[in-house]
Amino acid sequence: MIHLFSLFIALAIPGLSNAITVPFRRQSPPHSTSFNFTNINVGDNEDIYVGTIYLADQPFTVQLDTGSADLWLDTSGLDLTKLPGLINTGVEGEIDYADGSGAKGPIYLGPVQFGDFLVQKQAFISAPGSNAVSAGDKGLLGVGPKTSI
């Protein structure tokens, strides 16, 4: 009796599967993002990931840092008073790294876009002439948690 019941179920399921259609399609490319980041290999085991962010529509190539949550930009050659939407907070900021490099300058608020995400009043350190840039980047975007767990 069990075998007959199993045979009935096995024969019935293919019949049901023809009655149901599920439309789907594969997105191309399957893992695309609007962030457009790039891996720059600067030496053995020295990979730097960079992406482009926009500060008041001005492009900046920045390092993506999973170990911090800060944003600083080397704003050399820019007159920030002429960029729309920037607010100087009147506060100075400084970030120091273990290799002796760092970023220091006034903290601004302004419209920053990364991919499809726009933050109207994103805080950042304006650090013209920072010695912490490498591989042609103009700053650092921390994409990590605010504090260690």
N, C-alpha and C positions, 0 to 999 in steps of 0.2 A: 504494500500500500504506500509506503514512504517513497519508493522508487517511482511509482506512477505519479504521485503528487509532485515530485521534483521535476519529472519530465514535463508535466503540464506547465509548471512555472517557467521552465527553460524555454518552452515553445511559446508561451504567452508574452514574455518580455520582448523578444525581437519584434513581435507584432505591434506592441505598444510603442516601441522606439521609433517606428516608421510614422506614427501619428503625431509625433512632437518634433518640431523643428526649432532650433535655437540659433537665431542669427548672431554672429559675432564676426569681428574682423581684427586682424593684427595691426597694431599701430606701427608705423615705420618712421624712424628706428624705434625698437621696442623700449629703450631706456634713455630716451633723449630728455634733456632738461633745457631750460632757457638760460641757464647760468653760464654756459660756455667757458668752462675752466680748462686749463692746460697743465700738463706735467712737464716741468723743465728739470732735466737731470743735470745738475751742476758738478757731479763727481760721484765716486763710488759711494753708494748708500746715502746720497745727498739729493733727494728729490724735493723740489719746491713746486707747489701747485699755485698757479696764479689765475686770476679772473679779472674781468673788467667791471668796475662799478662806475656809477655816474653821480657826481656831486653837482647839483644844479646844471645838469646836462653836459658837464665837463667829464670826459672819460679819464679814469685812473686805473692802471693795471696794478693790482694789489696781490700780495701773498695771502693765501688762505691758511689761517693758523687754527688748528684744532685745540691748541693749548691755551687759548685766551678768548676773551669776549670783548676785546677793545678794537677800536678803529682809529688809526692815525694815517694821515696823508702828507706826503712831501709836496707842499703847495708852492715850491719854488717857481717864480715867474708868473704867479697868478695874483691879481689884485682882488682879494676876497670881497672887498667893499663893492665891487662891480658885479658880483654874482648874485642873482635874485634869490631871496628867501633865506639868506644866511644871517644868523644872529650870533654875535660875539657875546659869550656869557660873562666875560671879564675874569674868568678863572683860568689859571695856568695848569697844565697837565704834563706829566712826565712818565715815561715807561722805560725802564732799564732792563737790558737782557744780560744773561750770564756771560756772553762773549764780549761785553764791554760796549756794545752798541746801544742805541736808544733813540727815543723820539720825545721831543720837548717843544711845547708851544701853547698858544691859547686854545681853549676849548670852544668850539663853535657848535651850533645846532643848524642843521640844514637838510634839504631834500636829498636823500641818497637812495639810488635804485640799484638793485642787484637782480638781474633776470627780470622776472615779472613782479618782484616785490619792491615796493616804494615805501620808505619811511620819511614822512614830511619833516620831522624834527629829530633826526639822528644826531647824537653827540659824536664828535670826533676831535682829535687833536690835530691842529694845523702845525705840522713840524717841518718847515722848510729847511732843506739842507741836512736832513737826518742821515746819520751814518749807518742806519740799519736797513738800507735798501740794497738789493742785489738782483742780478739777472734782469735788469731793466725795469723792475717794478717801482712804483711810486707810493708805497704804503703797505699797510697790513690790515686785513679784515679778520678779526677773531670770530670763528664760527663755533667755538667751544662753549662749555657751560661757564656761568659767571664765577663759580667757585668749584674747587675740587670736591669730589665725593669721598 
